Amino acid sequence: MHPMVRDLYKRVIHVGYDYPLGLDYVRKTWKKVLRNPDNCPSCFDEHKNQIVSPSPACEREIRKAVGKGRAYIREMIGIIQLKKYRVMKKRYDNHDFRQQSQELLEKSKAQ
């Protein structure tokens, strides 16, 4: 496995711990994507379906694919942050809490 691809997979696993669908989903999906010969056709032997020795064209395709993978990781981080924001908002943006705090303020002003 190319070192850049290995590093990408490590990043995915690190981000996958907090992903809403879980680490197992992330691991299965990314393994399937990384092993797909359609993502880097010049790196695979068509007849044997095995990885061949790296060529300059293969290196370019790997760099391009890793760039796309890093973009997907940023998307995953955005989804995680949105999930955390929604949970915090749901937890602390309670209307009953607002009413109680307003009532307490009115009582303290009245005294």
N, C-alpha and C positions, 0 to 999 in steps of 0.2 A: 504494500500500500504506500502510496506517495505520502511524504511527510506533511504536505499541505492538507491533504484529504484527512489524514489522521488527526491533525490539529482541528480541522473543521468538525469532525465527529466528536472530539472531546468538548468543543464549545457547545455543540448541540446537546450533549448529555448534561452538561452543566446547566444550560438554560431549561432543559426538559424537566428538571426536578420541580420547578414551579409552574410548568405548563398546565392549563386547566384540564386537558384530557389525560394527563398522567405521563409518567416516564415510560411506561411500557408501550404506549401508543407512539410516542416520539421515537423510541428506539426501533420499533418494528418498521415504521414508515421510512425512517432515514436509512436503515440498512437496506431496505428494498430499493430505495432511490440510488444509493451509492453502488449497489451491485448491478444496476441496470446498464447494459451495454449501449443503450440509445443515448445516454448522457455524454459519452465520450467514445464515439465510434472508431476513431483511429487508434485507440488504446487497446482494442479487443480484436482477437483473431476471429474472423467471421465463421470459419469452419469448426474450430475447436471451442469457441466461446470462452477463451481464456485471455488473460492480460498478456500483451506482448511487451518487448523491451521498449522503453520510452524513446520517442523520437521528438524532434522539435515541434512538429505539428501536434503531437500528443501533449507535450508540455503546455502549448498555448491553450489547448482545449481544457486541460486540467485547471489552469489559472482562471479561465473564463468560467468554468463550472464552480470553482471555489468562490469566485466573486458573487455568483448568483446565490450560492449557499449562504454566504455571509449576509446577503440581503434578506434571505428567508429567516435567518436568525434574528435580525433586527425586527422583522415582522412579528416573530414569536415573542420577543421582549415587549413589543408594543401591546400585544394581546395580554400578556401577563400583567403589565402595568394597568391596563384598562380594567382587568378583573379585580385587581387590588383596589383601584379607585372606586369601583362600584360597590365592593364590599364595605369599604370605609364609609362611603356616602350612605349606604343603607343602614349601617350601624349607628352613625352619629347624626343623620339627618332625619330624626324621628319627630313627627309633628307633636306628639304627646310631650316630648322633652321640651320643645319650644314653648308650649302652653304652660307647662309647669314652671319654667324659668321666668316667663312673663308674669305669672301669678306671684312668684316670689319677689320679683322686682316691685310689683305694685304694693305688696304687703310691706316691704321695707320702706317704700316712699311714704306710705300712709302713716307709719309710726314715727 
